[in-house]
Amino acid sequence: MSYQIIKRGESQSFPDAHAFIAAAAGQGDGVVLIGDGAGKAWSEGIEGAAGKAFVAIELDMECLGVHTGEDEGPANVVGFARFRLGDDAPTNLVELVKKPYTDEAAVNAARQAFESAGLKVAVCNDFPGRILNRLVRPYYNAALRRLDDGLASASDMDKTLCLGLGYPEGPISLLKRSGLHHHYRITQALYEALGQEPYAPARRAQVAWARHNKDAP
């Protein structure tokens, strides 16, 4: 499956060189819009978009419907995001987003394009934050709140979860290393979108965000 890449701004999914970027063509059966301006690029119009096997729009925390429409829209357009924790490099997981009206052929074509570069694809419906953020952010918040409660030290909480559940790294260590202020940004966006208390940023994440903005140039 050949595809063209159109970049608009900084990409969270592909901040560095990658086989998926290297394999792109000047023209192709599909179009991949990457960068924080990907949605704007779509709204400005993509030449020949209706005839493409798929058009993939890189998402942040927003829904695909923000760009394509909620109840009806182009059947060949999907959203995507490569999962990334804060300052860590993106993982090999691509979450592919579809709407109820999305053509399954477009989903399969986009999947084929990503998988051809060694990426792993999970398909989800159109919800803020998609699968992983919806599942793991309440868990991270709970760990931070138990730390505030004085349940145990950060090192003992991390050690317990690593030894008891086989995690390679505890949640407190992971969040500090990858940037606790990033956790705030994501959980705040989910909390605003969903209004559910488990997504409300924990106190330590709020402090990290305030310190990050205070020190920013």
N, C-alpha and C positions, 0 to 999 in steps of 0.2 A: 504494500500500500504506500504509494508516494504521497508526500505532503509538503506544503509550503509553510514556512514560519514567518509570521509578521510580529515584530517586537515593538512594543510601545511601553517604554519605561523600564523600571527594575522588576525583574522576575524573582519571586520567592521560590518557585518550583525549579527554575534553572538559572541560578545565579552565576554558575561557572560552566565551563565547557563540559559537554556530555555527548554520548553517542547519539542520542535522540536529536540534538541540534545539528550534529555533524552530518546526519543522514538526510537532512531536509533538502529539497530541490527548489529551484527557482519557481517552478510551477508544479502542481501535483493534483492528485485526486481529492486530497483533503487540505484544509487550512487550519493552522494552529496559531491562535493569538496569545502571545505571552507578554507578561509585564503588568505593572499596576494600572496601565492604561488600556488593557485588553478589552474591557467592556466598552470603553469609549470608542476604540477602533471599530468594534462591531456596529455601534450605533451610527458611526459616520459612513458605513457601507463598505462591503467587501465585493469587489468585482466578480461576478459569476458565482456568488455564494449559493444561490438556489440550485445550481447544477453540481455542486460538490458532493462527494460521498459523505463527508462530514465537515463540520466546522467546530473546533474546540476552543472555548474561551477560558482562559485561566481565571480562577476565582480566588478571592481572599476569604472572608467569612460570609459574604453575601450570597443570596440565592441566585441561581441561574435566571429565574423569572424576572429579576430586576432588569436584565438586559434583553430578554426574548419575549416576555409576556407571561402571564400567569396561567390563563386558561386555554390559550391557543397561541401558536407561534410556529416558527420554522421547524419542520420535523427532522432536519438534518443537523441541528445544532445541539451540542452537549457542552457541559462545563467540566472543568477538571482542576485538581490541585494535587501536587506532590507533597505528601505529608512531611512536615518539618517541625522540629521542636526548637524554637528560639533561634539562637546563633549556631546551632548544630547544622551540619550539612543535611540537605534533604534526603529522606530515605528513598528506597526503590518503590515504595507504594504510591500509586496514582489512584486517587478517588475520582471516579468518572460519574458525573451527575447527569441524570436524564429527567425530563418532564413526562407526564402521562401521555402527551402527544408525540413524544420523540420516536422516530422510526428505529426499530431494533437493528436494521441494517446499518444505520449511522453509528449506533453504539458499538456494534461489532467491528466496523471499519476503524473507529477511533481506538478501540481496544487493540486491534491488530497493529496499528501504527506504534503505540506505546510499547507493546510487548516485543515488537521486533527490535527494540533498542535495549532489551533486557530488563524493562520495568515490569512491575507486578500491578495488575489492575483489579480494583474492587468497584462494583457499580452500585450506586445508591440513588435514591430519590432526592428531590430538591428540598433540602432542609438547611438552615443556617449551621455552619460548622461541619456538616456531613457526618461521617461515622465516627472516626477516631476522636475528634475533639468532643463530640457529644458524649462519648463513653468515658474518656480519661480525665477530662477537666474537673468533674465533680470529685473524682478520686483524689486528684492533686489538691483540690481545695480542702477536702476532709483531712488529709495529712497535715496541711498547714494549720488548720484550725486545732487539731489535736496537739500540735506543737505549741500553739498559743495557750492551750488549756493546761500544759505542763504534764501531759501524759507520760512523756519520756523525752530524753534528749534527741536531737536530730540524728545523731550517729546511731543511737540505739533503735530508733524507729526504722531507719534505713536498714540496719543490720537484721532486724526482725523480719522485715518484708523480704529481704534478699534470701535469708536462710529458710524462712518458713514457706515462701511461695516460689522461690527459685528465680526471682527477678535479678537481672544482671546489675542493676543499679537502683538504689532507693529513690523515692520520689523527691525528698528534700534535696539530696545531692544533685539529682538530675535538673531540678528547677533552678537551683543556684548556678550550676555550671552553664546551662543553656540560656540563662537570662530570665530572672523572675519577672521582670517588667514585661516581657513578651507574654507570659502567662496572664498577667493582668489585662493586657489589650484584648486577648482572645476571650477570656471569661467575661469581661465587661460587655463585649459585643454580643456574646451568647445570652447574657442576662438581659440586655436591652431587647433582644429579639424575641426571647422566649418567656421572660418574666418569671423564671423558676429559680428559687432560692439556692439550690445546689451550685448554680453557675455564678452567683454573686462572688466577686473576687475576695479572697481571704485577705485579712488585714496586712499580712506581710507582703502580699502582692501589691496592695494599694501603696504601701510605703515604698516599695521598690520602684513603682511607676513614678511616684512623686520625686524621688531622688534622681531618677533617670532624667526627668524633665527639668529638674533644678540644675543639674550639671550639664545639660545639653547646651551647645553653643547657640 
